[in-house]
Amino acid sequence: MRIYLLGFMGSGKSSQGKKLASKLGYKFLDTDQMIEKASNAKISEIFRDKGESWFRDLEADVLRATVLYPDAVIACGGGTPCYFNNMQWMLARGVTIYMQQPAERLFGRLKSRKAKRPLIAGMDDAALKNYIIEKLSQRNYFYQKAHHTVDLSEHGVKDILEMLEQQYGQLR
């Protein structure tokens, strides 16, 4: 089973995804890392040198390559479900989980790591807060289409695993 983890940047998709994959004995994939490998460039360099449109095209291609991994936990970029038909594609080929975090918690997680994230690098705290609130509002339409929503401020990997096994049976 492919498990696509969706959510805002800094929500914990990669950290929780690695733990979930380990518990299931599944492969862990991170679409941002796959993009960097495919392009031989850092995400920040891609945005700077080629632009967001080029990045989103490559992101869609990388997402489609995940179909080669039948048992995988895939951490998707925060905007992945919002472009092209990516959300419908994931819904048809795996289980999607929205890894929800409150805006204030996302702000706390992201403010010290802005330099590593091209969409927020250089923002002051007020701009970052506004950006998070605005983007969450825009992306919520897509995130809410996920098969499942998990509030990471209240639940962890153990809860996700229990929910998946209750819904889909034994996965390991």
N, C-alpha and C positions, 0 to 999 in steps of 0.2 A: 504494500500500500504506500502510495506517495502522500506525504503529509506536508502541505504548504503552510508555512507560518507567515502571517501577514501582520502588519502594524506599523506604527510610526517609527522613524529612526530613533534608536535609543530605547525602544520598548523592551528589549531583551530577546528578540527573535533568535539571534545567533547564540547567545549564552545558554538560553533555555533549550534551544534546538539541539545543541551539542549534547546536553544532558539527556534529552528525550531520545535522541538517536542511539546513544550509548545504552540506555536502559532497554531499548527495543532490539538492539543488535542490528540497527539499520545504518546505512551510509548517511553522513551528514553533508549537505551541500549548502553553500552560501552563494547566492546569485551575484553579489558584489565581488566576491573572490573569483568566481568564474569569469566575470566580465574583465577583471584585471588580468587574469591569465590569458584570456582570448585576445585581448588588445595589447598585452605586454606594456600596460600603463596603469598608473594609479587612477582611481575614480576622479580625484581632484584634477589630475592632468587631462583626463578625457573631457571633463566639463570645460576646463580652461582652453584646451587646444581644439577640440572638435565641437563642443556645445552640447546642450542638453538633448536636442533632437537626435543627434547621432548616438548619444548614450542610450536613449530610450529604444532606438531601433536595435542596438546590440543587446540590450536587456531583454527584449522580446525574443530574440534569437536564442539567447542563453536559456531563457525560461523553457522554450520548446525542447531544448536539448535534455532537460531533466526527465523527459519521457523515457530515456534510455535506462533509468534507474527505477525499477519497480518497487523496491523497498528502500525508501529514503525519506529523511526529514529535510525539507528545503526551506531555508530562511530567505525570504524574498526582500528586495529593497522596499523601502517605505512607500514609494510611488508605483511600484510594479502593477498592482491591481487596477490602477487608474488610467492606464494607457492601452491603446489598441483594444483588442478583445481579451486581454490577459486574464481578467477575472473569470470570464466565461470559460476560457481554456482550462484554467486550474480547477474550476468547479467540476468540469467534465472528466478530469484525469486524476483526481485525487481528493483528499479530504483537506478542506481549508479551515484554518483556525486563526481568528483575529486575536492577536495578543494585545489586549487592551491595557492601556495605562492612562491615568488621569493627566491632564495637561500640566499641572503643577509638578507632578512627579517626573514627567518627561523633561521639563525645564531643569529640574535639579540634576538629572542624569546627563543632560546635554551641555549645560553651560560651561563645564570644565573641559569638554571635548570638542569644542566648536572647530578648532583648527583642522581636525581630521575629517570634517564633513563639509564638502564644498558648498552645499546649499545654505549653510549657516555660518560659514567662516567669516569673521569680521563683524558679525552682528553684536551690538551691545545687548545687555540683558533685557531691556524693554523691547527692542526689536525682535529678539529671540522669543520672548513670551508671546508677542503678537503673531509672529510667524507660526508658532506651534498651534495656537488657537485657530488661526485662519486656515491652515493646512488640514488640521483635524476636521474642521467643519466641512471643507471641500472633499476630503477623502472618506469621510464617514459613510457616505452613500455606497462606496465600493466595499469598505471594510465590513459593513453590516450585511453584505451578501454572503459572507463566509458561512460555511456549514455550522461552525461553532464559534462562540466568543468566550474567551477566558480572561477574566480580570486579574492581571498579574500582581495587582496590589493585594489581592486576597488569596490567590491560588498559585501553586507551583507545578513542577514537572510531575510529581506524584499524582496530583489531582487531574492533570491533563491525561496521564496514562490511564487512570481509572475511568475517566469519561470516555476515552477512545475504546477501551476494552468493553465497557458496558454497551456502547453503541454498535461496535463492529466485531465483537468477539475477541478471542485470544490473538494477539498480534506478534508475539515473540516465538 
